[in-house]
Amino acid sequence: MNGLLKFITCGSVDDGKSTLIGHMLYDAKLLFTDQERALELDSRVGSRGGQIDYSLLLDGLMAEREQGITIDAAYRYFTTEKRSFIVADTPGHEEYTRNMAVGASYADLAVVLVDASQGILVQTRRHARICALMGIRHFVFAVNKMDLVRYEEGIYRKIEKEIKKLAVDLELAHVTVIPVSATEGDNVTLQSSNMPWYKGKTLLGHLETAEVEDASEEEGFVLPVQRVCRPNHAFRGFQGQIESGSVHRGDEITVLPSREKAHVQAVFVTDQEASQAWKG
């Protein structure tokens, strides 16, 4: 079995991120019987006319279900015969970009959703750039909603060219493009008979076999900032999980992407002051 893969789903609002992961879990038989039954019951009062709404498996907040959007990052752990996964399903709305960035800070691979009927949008570019800034080197661009464009190869190839140009512009290291339909299940876990022109792997098949370098190979101290802590006006701290290296009181650090320099005045591990901290 391959090692644990931590990945994120991102992209513009309504591109189908929650539906994609929900359908993957459903098709791969990774739900308990009571979860599957609850999903079927909840879908009866949803917006799909009684058809299964796979996004309900990820969108757990009441406000998310009412508005039909993801607000907070939803984390799911699941295991197939070939690999274990932790996925962060993140919001696409511009207002919740900070929640998306939090999910990206823990991921080794990004699945970026692109609506086949709209192509690459501003938020698609923004999310891809944030993932790159967070150190993600492996990208899967899932061209979703192929069913809405009648599975036409020409439309897919046009978007594929846009994605390759974006990859060059953002200097993305490893990029794979897969045409899918999250609602119908095409190329999610099983090869699609509607797109015989596509000869690559399914999304799950790619995730199960993707070779992702260990983040520990990075040199130096790396800490994605998760939260700014200000318990009072005299203290400002930056919280996060150290991804690489170590930090000591007095160290000079570089803040990205501005490249401003700063010196560490104090180090805290949970609520205890320490002289140093390291990965893990």
C-alpha positions as CSV (number, residue, x, y, z in Angstrom):
1,M,0.0,0.0,0.0
2,N,1.2,3.5,-0.8
3,G,1.8,6.0,1.9
4,L,-0.8,8.5,3.3
5,L,-1.8,11.2,0.8
6,K,-3.1,14.5,2.1
7,F,-4.9,16.4,-0.6
8,I,-7.2,19.4,-1.0
9,T,-10.1,20.1,-3.3
10,C,-10.4,23.7,-4.4
11,G,-11.6,25.9,-7.2
12,S,-14.3,28.4,-7.9
13,V,-17.7,28.4,-6.2
14,D,-20.2,25.8,-7.6
15,D,-17.5,23.9,-9.5
16,G,-18.6,20.7,-7.8
17,K,-15.9,20.0,-5.2
18,S,-18.1,18.6,-2.4
19,T,-20.1,16.6,-5.0
20,L,-16.9,15.1,-6.5
21,I,-15.5,13.8,-3.2
22,G,-19.0,12.7,-2.0
23,H,-19.4,10.6,-5.2
24,M,-16.0,9.2,-4.8
25,L,-16.7,8.0,-1.2
26,Y,-20.1,6.6,-2.3
27,D,-18.9,4.7,-5.4
28,A,-15.9,3.3,-3.6
29,K,-18.2,1.8,-0.9
30,L,-16.5,3.8,1.8
31,L,-19.7,4.7,3.7
32,F,-21.4,2.9,6.6
33,T,-24.9,1.6,5.9
34,D,-26.5,4.2,8.1
35,Q,-24.5,7.0,6.4
36,E,-25.7,5.8,3.0
37,R,-29.3,5.6,4.2
38,A,-29.2,9.0,5.7
39,L,-27.7,10.4,2.5
40,E,-30.6,8.9,0.5
41,L,-33.2,10.3,2.9
42,D,-31.6,13.8,3.0
43,S,-31.4,13.9,-0.8
44,R,-35.2,13.5,-1.1
45,V,-35.7,17.1,0.2
46,G,-32.7,18.5,-1.7
47,S,-32.4,20.4,-5.0
48,R,-31.8,17.4,-7.3
49,G,-35.4,16.2,-7.5
50,G,-34.8,13.1,-5.3
51,Q,-31.6,12.1,-6.9
52,I,-28.6,11.5,-4.5
53,D,-26.9,14.8,-3.6
54,Y,-23.4,13.6,-2.9
55,S,-22.3,17.0,-1.6
56,L,-24.3,16.4,1.6
57,L,-21.6,14.0,2.7
58,L,-19.2,16.9,3.0
59,D,-21.3,20.0,3.6
60,G,-22.3,19.4,7.2
61,L,-23.1,22.9,8.5
62,M,-26.8,23.9,8.3
63,A,-25.9,27.1,6.6
64,E,-23.9,25.2,3.9
65,R,-26.9,23.0,3.2
66,E,-29.3,25.9,3.1
67,Q,-27.1,28.0,0.8
68,G,-25.8,25.1,-1.3
69,I,-22.2,26.2,-0.8
70,T,-19.2,25.1,1.3
71,I,-18.2,27.6,4.0
72,D,-15.6,25.9,6.2
73,A,-13.0,23.3,5.3
74,A,-14.4,19.7,5.8
75,Y,-11.8,17.0,6.5
76,R,-12.4,13.4,5.7
77,Y,-10.2,10.3,6.3
78,F,-10.7,7.3,4.1
79,T,-8.8,4.2,3.0
80,T,-9.0,2.1,-0.2
81,E,-7.2,-1.1,-0.9
82,K,-4.2,0.8,-2.3
83,R,-3.9,3.9,-0.1
84,S,-5.1,6.0,2.9
85,F,-6.2,9.6,2.4
86,I,-7.0,12.8,4.2
87,V,-9.0,15.2,2.1
88,A,-9.7,18.8,2.9
89,D,-12.8,19.9,1.0
90,T,-12.5,23.7,0.9
91,P,-14.9,26.6,0.0
92,G,-14.8,28.2,-3.4
93,H,-16.5,31.5,-2.5
94,E,-14.1,34.4,-2.5
95,E,-15.4,35.5,1.0
96,Y,-14.0,32.2,2.5
97,T,-10.6,32.1,0.7
98,R,-8.9,32.1,4.1
99,N,-10.5,28.8,5.0
100,M,-9.3,27.4,1.7
101,A,-5.7,28.5,2.5
102,V,-5.9,26.7,5.8
103,G,-6.7,23.5,4.1
104,A,-4.0,24.0,1.5
105,S,-1.3,24.4,4.2
106,Y,-1.7,20.7,5.2
107,A,-1.9,19.2,1.7
108,D,0.7,17.5,-0.5
109,L,-1.6,17.5,-3.6
110,A,-4.3,19.8,-4.9
111,V,-7.4,18.7,-6.9
112,V,-8.5,21.9,-8.6
113,L,-12.0,21.8,-10.0
114,V,-12.8,23.6,-13.3
115,D,-16.3,23.9,-14.6
116,A,-16.3,22.6,-18.3
117,S,-19.1,25.1,-19.2
118,Q,-17.2,28.1,-17.9
119,G,-13.5,27.3,-18.1
120,I,-10.8,28.8,-15.9
121,L,-12.1,31.7,-13.7
122,V,-10.4,34.3,-11.5
123,Q,-11.0,32.1,-8.3
124,T,-9.5,29.1,-10.1
125,R,-6.3,31.0,-10.7
126,R,-6.3,32.4,-7.1
127,H,-6.7,29.0,-5.6
128,A,-4.0,27.5,-7.8
129,R,-1.6,30.3,-6.8
130,I,-2.4,29.9,-3.1
131,C,-1.7,26.2,-3.3
132,A,1.6,26.9,-5.0
133,L,2.6,29.5,-2.4
134,M,1.7,26.9,0.3
135,G,4.3,24.6,-1.2
136,I,2.0,22.1,-3.0
137,R,3.9,20.7,-6.0
138,H,1.4,18.2,-7.4
139,F,-1.8,19.3,-9.1
140,V,-4.8,17.5,-10.6
141,F,-7.1,19.8,-12.6
142,A,-10.5,18.0,-12.7
143,V,-12.5,19.4,-15.6
144,N,-15.9,18.8,-14.1
145,K,-19.5,18.9,-15.4
146,M,-18.5,17.3,-18.7
147,D,-22.1,16.0,-18.9
148,L,-23.3,19.6,-19.3
149,V,-21.2,20.0,-22.4
150,R,-22.3,16.7,-23.9
151,Y,-18.8,15.1,-23.1
152,E,-17.4,17.0,-26.1
153,E,-13.6,16.4,-26.5
154,G,-13.1,19.7,-28.2
155,I,-14.3,21.7,-25.2
156,Y,-12.1,19.6,-22.9
157,R,-9.0,20.1,-25.1
158,K,-9.6,23.9,-25.2
159,I,-9.7,24.0,-21.4
160,E,-6.7,21.7,-21.2
161,K,-4.7,24.2,-23.2
162,E,-5.8,27.0,-20.8
163,I,-4.7,24.9,-17.8
164,K,-1.2,24.2,-19.3
165,K,-0.8,27.9,-19.9
166,L,-1.8,28.6,-16.2
167,A,0.7,25.9,-15.1
168,V,3.5,27.8,-16.9
169,D,2.4,31.2,-15.6
170,L,2.4,29.9,-12.0
171,E,5.4,27.6,-12.4
172,L,3.4,24.6,-11.2
173,A,5.6,21.5,-11.0
174,H,3.5,18.4,-11.7
175,V,0.2,18.8,-13.4
176,T,-2.4,16.2,-14.5
177,V,-5.7,17.0,-16.2
178,I,-8.7,14.7,-16.0
179,P,-12.2,15.1,-17.5
180,V,-15.0,14.1,-15.0
181,S,-18.6,14.5,-14.1
182,A,-19.0,14.6,-10.3
183,T,-22.8,14.1,-10.5
184,E,-22.8,11.3,-13.0
185,G,-19.6,9.6,-11.8
186,D,-17.7,9.7,-15.1
187,N,-13.9,9.1,-14.5
188,V,-14.3,9.5,-10.7
189,T,-13.8,5.9,-9.7
190,L,-14.7,4.1,-12.9
191,Q,-13.6,4.8,-16.5
192,S,-16.3,6.6,-18.4
193,S,-17.9,5.1,-21.4
194,N,-19.1,8.6,-22.4
195,M,-15.6,9.8,-23.0
196,P,-13.8,7.0,-25.0
197,W,-11.3,9.6,-26.3
198,Y,-9.8,9.9,-22.8
199,K,-7.2,7.2,-22.2
200,G,-5.8,8.3,-18.8
201,K,-6.5,7.2,-15.2
202,T,-9.7,7.9,-13.2
203,L,-9.4,10.5,-10.5
204,L,-9.3,7.9,-7.7
205,G,-6.8,5.8,-9.7
206,H,-4.5,8.7,-10.1
207,L,-4.7,9.6,-6.4
208,E,-4.0,6.0,-5.4
209,T,-0.8,5.9,-7.4
210,A,0.5,9.5,-7.3
211,E,4.1,9.7,-6.1
212,V,4.4,12.7,-3.8
213,E,7.7,13.7,-2.3
214,D,7.9,13.8,1.5
215,A,7.7,17.4,2.7
216,S,10.6,16.6,5.0
217,E,12.9,16.8,2.0
218,E,12.5,20.6,2.2
219,E,15.4,22.4,3.8
220,G,15.1,25.0,6.4
221,F,12.3,26.2,8.7
222,V,8.8,26.2,7.2
223,L,5.6,27.1,9.1
224,P,2.4,27.9,7.3
225,V,0.6,30.5,9.4
226,Q,-2.8,29.3,10.5
227,R,-3.8,31.9,13.0
228,V,-2.7,35.2,14.4
229,C,-3.0,35.1,18.2
230,R,-3.6,38.4,20.1
231,P,-4.8,37.7,23.7
232,N,-4.0,41.4,24.6
233,H,-2.6,44.5,23.0
234,A,1.0,43.7,24.0
235,F,1.3,40.3,22.4
236,R,1.1,39.2,18.8
237,G,1.9,35.5,17.9
238,F,1.7,33.5,14.8
239,Q,0.4,29.9,15.2
240,G,0.8,26.9,12.9
241,Q,2.3,23.5,12.5
242,I,6.0,23.3,11.6
243,E,6.3,21.5,8.2
244,S,10.0,21.4,8.0
245,G,13.1,22.2,10.1
246,S,13.2,23.9,13.5
247,V,13.1,27.4,15.0
248,H,15.0,28.9,17.9
249,R,14.5,32.1,19.9
250,G,16.5,34.8,18.2
251,D,16.5,33.2,14.7
252,E,16.0,35.4,11.7
253,I,13.2,34.2,9.5
254,T,11.8,35.3,6.1
255,V,8.1,35.9,5.5
256,L,6.7,34.8,2.2
257,P,5.7,36.0,-0.3
258,S,6.8,39.5,0.8
259,R,10.3,38.2,1.8
260,E,10.4,40.6,4.7
261,K,12.8,39.7,7.5
262,A,12.0,39.3,11.2
263,H,13.5,37.9,14.4
264,V,11.9,35.4,16.7
265,Q,11.4,36.9,20.1
266,A,9.8,33.9,21.8
267,V,8.7,30.3,20.9
268,F,5.6,28.7,22.4
269,V,4.7,25.0,22.2
270,T,0.9,25.0,23.0
271,D,0.8,27.3,26.0
272,Q,4.3,26.7,27.3
273,E,7.3,28.9,26.4
274,A,10.3,27.0,24.9
275,S,13.7,27.8,23.6
276,Q,13.0,26.0,20.3
277,A,10.5,24.0,18.3
278,W,10.7,21.5,15.5
279,K,8.7,19.6,13.0
280,G,6.0,17.5,14.5
